[in-house]
């Protein structure tokens, strides 16, 4: 393969990004008349058809578009790669028929399927550093879990007898302890998630992650040095700012640098390494448990600064997101980033041109909707609820984010030490049981790396939610066993671990992976901000109310309540969450153009009856009906050339629009 090409800088007079050439050409991706029906399809896709924006463009016109694109952005040096890349992007299933490709080009493209995990080292370094950011998140959460056993007494807000003298004092302090624990999540949903959009706009993905890492480095140290619960609240609010910036940015950054065919596996590293951070946090809790009640909680809070150090030092060695560069009209820099992230200049040029084509379509969608193409954050926020394609993405990401809190995982992640202590364990045994919870969470998150892009996001959730329901219910029912029996603590722990094993490959990795990919580039930051704010609002509710809920309902009632919530979440996911596996970030525009009524009706009246016939009555017959299908891609001879091109016609030779 030829050496990676050098490219020029953007001309000083380059027009605004997404601005089509002055002369709109019939058949061009920049031609408004050509885009008109496609924009309508992006608004209401009743057939479930997934369209390639380049299909239907004659070859001579496609090459003219490439030439103008290269001239506009100073990319003439790589024009041969752009031509090949545009032809491959137009007809990915016909690389053997594209005469411009040589055998080395075809070998590289075939390896995307046969060796899908073969990618440049820098791609994996970027994902590893993103994983470090996730580990910080998990460690931060678990430090509070262990500290809950002692910090309230030391800081003057004891929440259980005999440390608090009256029931009224205990009740008040239970709310205060819940408030301290929930402060990071309040900060995220009220403030941090929303500033992520402008921070990403000005600093980029790397700059935002660097700023978040600074907060994550300093806030835990401040928490460990706090002398009053008010100071601890302030430090945990600052911690929440860092957590919120990371939660919004890291999954989006991973999704934007990852190739389509392994995007789910790479983006879900957020949850795998959050689980690893939880495991490290439980280890730290055990390491410091015998240092004395006055110091143990300080070390448990403060130790979470450790993984922030490599993130601060390493993030600027990674390439910036190519899609962020494209959104800022920095096309040459986007190509340079893609060169580092892909195996060949051909693949980099293909992805560059395809991103450009889809951005033109996103511009057209906004234009046809009468909305601004260069709007501020508040306008984009309004557009999330006024543009149908965006509104459906908001709905789907909101469902999967709320479901993560409805499933009950955070009552255990935040309060497992307290729960195990109520089962009759002492402090050390409770922390050991929490360590086991963290270990199970980490180990069972790994299968999703390989299954999330095969079984899909929906498939994992629809399998794991029913199992989380019965295991959480069983764990709660085990509290009816007398606490004097050795079976009491053993069975409670066993069912919590089984519950955790079902959570880890399903509702653990899916929400942030899913939410990072469902929004178009124009609204990706604000959309992810919405999803993260939704998740953390309900995390706040869980963290704030669980101490009082535990006192009022008992463990049996609290676990039973969240078990029932798993059933509600299962129904919401089944009806309102479209599948996104193996779709490029650009193709998802058409997935979310399918109306909510059409999607829910398909699941309820086509998929559900098929599933009952197949798995209840064991009648093997027709395969499950498909909602989504790709536009027919037919290889024909060009009218003007002997070379074959993809014309975008259906089997009756009618033009597909």
N, C-alpha and C positions, 0 to 999 in steps of 0.2 A: 504494500500500500504506500502511496506517495506520502512524503513528509507533510505534516500539517501545515496548511497554507498560512502565510502572513496576510494580514488585511490592513487596509488603510483606515484612516480616521474618518469620522463623520464630517461631511462638508459643512462649512460654516453656514451655508444657506439652505441646509436641509429643511424641508417643510415639517410641520408638526406630524408626530407619529399618528398613524392611522389615516392621514389625509390622503385621499385617493388622487391619482394624477389628474391634471387639469382636464384632459380629454378623456371622458368616460367611454370605454370601448365595449361594444356588444360582445358578450361572451366572456369578458374579463371578470375576474373575481372582484375587481373594483367597480364594475358596471352596476349602477343602481337597478336598472331593469332586470339584470340577471339575478340580483339579490332579492328582489321583491318577494317572490314566493318563498324563498328560503327564510326570510325574516318572519313571514307568516307562520312557517313551520316551527320556528323557534318559539313563537308565542303560544301556539296550540297544536301539538303534534298528536293527532287522534289515531294515527296508524302505528305509532311506535317505531317509525323508520329513522335510522341513524344515518345521517348524510355526511359525506365528505365534501367540504366546500369547494374542492378543486375539481370534482367530477362534473363533467358536462362542458368543461372549457376545452375548445379545440387546441391541438398541440401548438400550432403556430401562434395562437393567442397566449397560451401559457408561457411559451418561450419569450414572447414580447413583454409579458408581465415581469418575468424574471429579469430581463435586461433592464427594464425601468427601475425595478427594485434595487438591483445592483448599482445602477448609476446614482439613484437617489441617496443611497447610504454609503457610497464609497467602497463598494464591495466588488469592483471589477476584477480584482486579483483572484477572487474565488468563484467567478462566474461559472466555470465548468462544473464545479461542485454544486452550485446552486441549481443549474439546469438538471443535473442528475437527481439531486435531492427533490426538486419539484415534481419530476416525473415519477419518482418512487412514492412520494407523498400522495400523488394523484392515483396511482395504481399499485398499492402495496402488495397485492396478490398476484401481480404479473411481472415480477422482476426478470423472469427468463425471456420475456418478450420485449423488454426495453433495450434497444440496440445500443444506446449510449453507454450502458453499463458493460464493464469488462468482467472477467471471471473472478478477479479479486474483490470487486464490488459485490458481486453476488454471494461470494463466500462470507463476507462480513455481514451481509443482510440475513443470510440463512442462519448464521450463528446467533442471531437474536432469538431464535427459537430453539436451536439445538444446544446452545451454551448460554442460556439466558442470564446466568449469574456472572459471566465474564465481562467485567467492566474495569475502567481505569482505577488505579489505587486511590486517587484523590476523591472519587465518588464515595468509596467506603470510608475514607478518613472523615469526610463531611458528615456521613451518617453516624459514625462513631462519636464525633463531637456533639452532634444533636442528641445522641443517646446519653452523653454525659449530662446535658441539660435536663434530660428526663430523670436521670438518677438523682440530681439535686432535688427535683420535685418530690420524689418518693421519700428521700431521706428527711426532707423538711416535714413531711406529713407524719413520719414515724417518730421523729424526735418528740413531738407533742404527745404522741400516744404513750410513750414511756414516762415522760415528765408528768403526765396527769396523775400518777400515783403519789407524787410528793409536792409538786410546786404550789398547789392551792393552800396547803397548810403553812408553808414557809412564807408565802406572800400575803397571808392574812385573810384568805377567802376559803376556809375549809368547807367542804360540801357534803360531809358525811360524819355520822357519829363515830366516835365520841368527840371529834375535833370541833364540831359546831354544837353549841349548847341548846339551841331551841330548833323546833321544826321550821319555824318561819325563817331563821337564819340559814338553815340548810337549804331551803327552797330558793332563797335569794341567791345564795352562793352557787347553787347548781346552774342558775341562769348566767352568772358571771363567768364560771368556768366554761360553759358553752360558748359565751361571747368571746372569751380569749381564744378558744380553739377555732372559732369561726372567723376571726378577724382577717386572716389572709384571703378568705373566700369572699367576704364582704368587700374588701378592697378591690378584688378582681372584678366582681360583677358590677360594682358601682363606678369604678374609676379606671383600673388598669387595662381591662379589656378594650375600653373605648379609646384610650389614648394610643393603643397599638396601631390603629389605622394611620394617624398622622406621623407617628414615630417611624413606622415602616416606610411611609411615603418619602420622608426626608433622609432617613439613615440607611434604608435598605434592610434586607434580612439580616445580614451579618452585624450591622451596626446596632440593630434592635436587640439581637441576642447578646452582644457585648454589654450593652447597657443593663440588660436583665441580669447578666452574670455578676455585675458589680453590686447590684442590690442583693443578690443571693450570696455574695461573699461577705458583705458587711452586716446584713440583718441578723443572721444566726449568732454572730459574735455579740451583737448588741443584746439579743435575747438572753444569752448566757450571762451577761453582766447586769441585767435588770435588777433593781432593788425594790420596785413596787409593781403591782399588777398593772398599773397605768403605763409604766415604762415598757412592760412586756407587750401590752396592747400596741403601743406605738411601733415597736420593732417588728411585730407581726404584721402590721399594716404595710410597712416598708417591704417586708418579705413578700407580701401579697402582690405588690407592684411588680417585683421581679418575676414572680411565678406567673402572673397574668401576661406579661410581655412574652415570656417563653411559651406559654400554652397556646397563644395565638400564632406566634411566628414559627416555632420549630416544626410543627407538622406541615405548615404551608411550605416552608423552605425545603423540607424533605420531599414533599410531593412535587415541587417544581424542578428539582434537580434529578429526580429518579426517572428512569425509562418506564414507559407505560406497562410493559409486561411484568415488571417486578415492583411496581410502585407500592402496592398494598403491603408487600413484605417489608420494604424499606421504611415506609412511613409508620408502620405499626411498631417499629423499633422504639417509638416514643413510649408505648405502654410496657414493652418488654423491659426496658431499662428503668422506667418508673418502678416496676416491680423489683428490679435489682436494687434500686435505691431504697425501697421499703425494706428489703432484706438487709442491706448494709445498716440502715437505721435501727433495725431490731438487734443487729449485732452490737452496735454502739450502745444501745440501751442496756444490754447484758454486760458489756465491758465495764460500764460505769456504775452498775447497780450497787456495788459494795463500797463506793467512795463516800457514803454517808448521805443522809437525806438533804442536808444543806447544800451539798455540791453536786449530787448526782443529776438533778434536773437541769442544772446549768450546763453541764457537759453534754447532756442528751440534746438540749436545744442547740448548743453552740457547735457541736461536731459537724453539723450539716454544711458548714462552710467549705469543707475539704474538697468535694468534687467541683466546686465553682472555680478553683484555681486553674486546672487545665483548660477549662472553657474560656476563661479570660485570656489565657496565653495563646490559645490555638485557633480561635474562630476566624481571625483575619488571614490565616494561611489557606482557608477554603475559598473556592470561587463564589462570587455573588450569584444569586438566582438569575438565570438567563431571562426568564419571563418578567422579572422585575426590571431588568435592563430594557426589555422591549417596551414595557409600559412607560419608561422614562425617555423613549426615543433614542436609546443608546444601542443601536443594532450592532455595530461592530464589536462593542464590548460583550454583547450577548453571544455573538458567534465565538469570541475568544473563550468565554466561559463554557460554552457547549463543546469546544474542542478539548477542554480538560475533562469533561464529564462523559464523553462518548468515545468509542473505540476508533473512529475514523472521521476524517473531514466530511465524507459523504453523509454519514449519520447526523453530524452536527448541522450541515447545510439543510438537510431534509427537515429536521426538527425546527430550525430557524424559520424556514419558509412556511411550514405548516402553521406554526404559531402566528406568524404574520397574517396568513389568510384568515385564521379564525378571529383574530383581533379586528379585522375589517368587518367581519360579520357581527361581532359584538357591538362595534360602533354603529352599524346599520340598525341593529335592534334598538339601541337607545335613540337613534335619530328618528326611526319610524314611530317610536313611542312618545315622541315630542319631549324627550328629556335631554339634559345637557351631556355632552361628551367629555367635558372637563370639569366635572362637578366637585364640590368639596365633600367632606365626610358626611355632613348632615343631609345633603342632597342624596348621596349614595345610600344613606340609611333609609330615607323615605322610599327610594327606588327598590329596596329589598322587599317592600310590602306592596308596591304598585305595579311592578313588572311581573307578569305571571311566571315566567321561567325562574326568576329570583325568588318569588314568594314560595314556590314549591321546594326550592333548595332550603329556604329558611325553615319551612315546615318539617322537611325530612331530617335536617341536622338537629332541629329542636327536639324532635321525637327521640332520636338516638342519644342525645345528650341528657335529656330528662330521664330516659330509661336507665342511664347509668346510676342516677341517684335513687330511682324507684326500686332498683334491684336490691338495695340494702348493703352494698359492699362497703360504703363509707361508715356505717355504724360499727363495722368491725375494724376497718382500717384506722378510724379515729379513736375507737374506744375498746379495742380488743383486750388490752391489759385490764381495764375495768370490768369487762364482761367475764373474763376468766377468773378474776379475783372474786366476783360474785358467785362463781361456781365452786368456791371453796379453796382456791389456790392462794398461796402466799405471793409476795411481790416477785420473788425470783422465778417461781413456777409460772406465774402469769406472763412474765417476760419471755420465758422459754417457750410457752405455748404461742405467744405472739411471733417469736422467731420462726416457729414451725409454719405459722400462717404466711409469713413473708417468703419462706423458702418454697412452699407450695405455689404461691402466687407467681414467683419467678420461673420455676421449672415448667409449669403448665402454660405459661405465656408463649413458650418457644414453638409449640406445634402450629400456632397461628401464622408464623412466618412463612410456612410452606402451604398452609391451607387457605389463607385469606384470599389468594388470587386464583384458587381452584374451586373451592366450595362457595366462595363469595362472602360478602359482608352480611347479606341477609341470611344466607344459609347457616353461618356460624351462630347468629343470634337466635334464629328460629329453633335450632337444636339445643342451645344452652339455656335459654330462659325457662322452659318447662322443668329442666333438671335443677336449676337454681331454686325454683318454687318449692319442690318437695324436699330438697336437702335443708333449706333454711327453716321450713316448717318442722322438719324432724329435729333439727338442733334445738328449736324452741320447746318442742314437746319433751325433750330429754330433761328439761328443768323440773318436770314433775317427778322424776326419780329422786328419792330422798338424797340430800346432799351428803349424808353419812355414808352412802354407798360409793364404792370405788368406780362403779359404772357411770355415776353421774358426770364427773369431770371427763372421763374417758370418752363417753359417747357424745357429749357436747362438743368436745374438741374434734372428734372424728368427723361428725357431720359438718362442722364449720370448715374443716379442711376439704371435704368432698365438694361442698358448695364453692369454695375458693377455686378448686380444680376446674369446675365448670365455668366460673366467671372469667378466669385468666385468658383462655383462647377466644372468648366471645365478646362480651360486653366490656372487657378490659381494653383490648386494642382497637376495636371497631370505631367508637365514637370520634376520636380525634383523627384517625385515618380518614373516615368518611367525611367529616366536616371540612377537612383541609382540601378535599378534591371536588366538592359539589358546586362551588361558586366559580363563576367566570373570573378571569384575571382582573377585569375592571372593578369587581366588587369583592375580591378574595379576602382582603384584609378586614373590611368592615363586616363581611359575612362571617368570617371566622371569629371576629370580635363578638358578634351576636351569639354564636354558638357557645363560645367560652363563657360569656356572661350568663347565658342560660344555665349552663352546667354548674357554674359556681354559685349562682343564686340559690339553686336547690341544694347544693352542698352546704351553703350557709344555713339553710333551713334544717337540714339533717343534723349538722354539727351543733346548732344552737338549741334544738329541741330535744335531742336524744337523752341528755341527762335527766330532764324532767319526764320524758316519755318512759324511760327506764324505771323511774320511781313510781309513776302513776300506773303503768300497764304491767310492770314486771317484765322479765326477759321473755317469758312465753308470749305475752301480748305484743311486745315490740317486734319480736321475730315473726309472729303470725301476721302482723300488719304488713310488714315488708314482703312476706311471702305472697300475700294477696296482690301487692303492687306489681310483682313479677308477672302475674297473669294479665293485669291491665296493660303493662308495657308490651307484652307479647302481642296482644291484639293491635296495639298502635303500630308496632313495627310491621306486622303482617299486612296491614292495610295501607300504610302511608310512607313506607320507606322503599324507594326504588333501588335496584341493584346497580352497582357501579364497577364491578370487577372487569378487568381487561378492556376498559374504555379509556381512551386518551382524555386528558383534561378538556380538550376541545370538543370531543364527541359527546361529552356529558351535557352540552347545551341541548342536544336533541332528546336525551333521556329525560331531562327535566322540563322539556316542552310537552311531554305527555300529561294530559290533565289529571288532576287528583281523582276525579270521578271515574275516569277511564281506568286508572291504575287500581283503585280500590275495587271497582267492579270486576276487573280481570282477576284479581286475587280471590275475591269472594265467590264469584260465579263460574270461574273456569279452573283455577288452580285448586281451590279447596275441594270441589267435587271430585276432581281427578285424584287428589291425594287420598280421599276417603275410599274411592274405588280401588286404588292401588294398594294401600297399606292397611286398611281396615277389612275390606272384603277380599283382598289379595287377588284382584283381577288384573292380570297383566294384559295390557293392550296397547293403546295409543300412548306415545310419549307425552309428557306434560306440554301443554300448549305454550308457545313462546309469545311474549308481548313485543319484544324488540327484534328487529331484523335490519340488516344492513341494506342500503340501497343497492339494487342490482348493478354489478360492475361487469360490463361486457366488453371484450376486446374486439375491436373492429379495425378495418383499414381506414386511414385518413383519406378524405376525398382528394387532398392535394399532394399527398406523399405516399410512398410505398411502405413507410415505416408504420408500425402499429401504434395506436394510441388508445387510451381509455376515453370513450366518448360519453359515458354516463347515459346509456340508453337501456331500456328494458328489453325483455325478450321479444316484444313486438316492434322493436326499433323506434319506440316513441321516446322523445327526449325526457329525461328525468329532471325535475326541477325541485 
